[in-house]
Amino acid sequence: LPERERAELKRRKLLLEVTLKSYWIRKGSAFSTAVVRPETELTPEMIATGSWRQLPFKPYNFSSLGLPPACGHLHPLLKVRSELRQIFLEMG
């Protein structure tokens, strides 16, 4: 359609333009039907037998943040003070 007619049909809501996206999927060089889980730890048995040379290992992610540190603990002197307070409260 010419641009003028298309604009007129859009204005009257008689035309709806839809964008279609398509993707081509092909088998890559590492395609396999079996799922192989990579090793995450190197054990002494692997080193002794030499089997670590043939095993796939999971790559390290050095940019990950890791677990947040545990915080919010009481100071040791505050723990002792609260224990003493509890003892005196139990004694009356």
N, C-alpha and C positions, 0 to 999 in steps of 0.2 A: 504494500500500500504506500502511496505517497505520504510524506510527512504531514501534510495539511489534513488529509482525511483521517490519518491515524490519530492526530491530536483531537480532532472533532469527535471521533468515536470514544476516545479516552474520557473526554469531558462529559459526554453523555453516559458514561459508565457502561458502554456496550462492548468495550474491548479491554481485555486483561492481558498484559504482557507478563510472561513467565520466563525466567532464566533457568535453563537446565544445565547442570554440571555433570560431567561424566568422567570416569577414571578408568584407566587401563591397568589391570593387575596381571603381572606375569610372575612366573617362578624365578626367584633369584638364585645366585650361585650357592647360597647356604640353605636351600630348600631341603626339607626332610620331613617325612611323615611321622617319624618317631620324635618324641620330646625328650631331649637330653638335658638334665639339670646340671649346670656347671658346679664344680666343687667350690666351697667357700672357705675351707680350712685345710691347711697342710698338716698332716699328722706324722708322727715319728714312723709309723708303719709304712706310709707312702714313701718316705725318704729312704728307709731301709730296703724296701723292695725295688725302688726306682720306678714305681708305677705313676708317680706324679708327672713324669715327662709326657705321657700319652693322654692325661686327663685335661679337659677344658676347665679353666678356673674363671670365676666371676671377676670382672674387673673392679678395681677399687674406685670409689667415688670420693675424691678428696674435697669436693666442693660442698658436700652435704654438711648440715649443721650439727647433726647428732642429737642426742637426748639433752634436754635442758637440765642443768644441775639442780639437785634437790636442795631446797633452801627452807628457811623458817624454823631452824632448830633453836632451842633455848641454850643460852650460855650455861656452862657447867655450874657457875656460882648461883645462877638463878634457879637451876634445878635443885641444888642443895637447900636454898632458901625456901622453895615451895614445899620440899619434903619436911623441913623443920616446922614450917607453919602448919602443915597437915598433922604432924605429930602433936603439936601443942593444942590444935583444935580438938583432936581426939581425946586428949587428957582433960579438956574442959578449961 
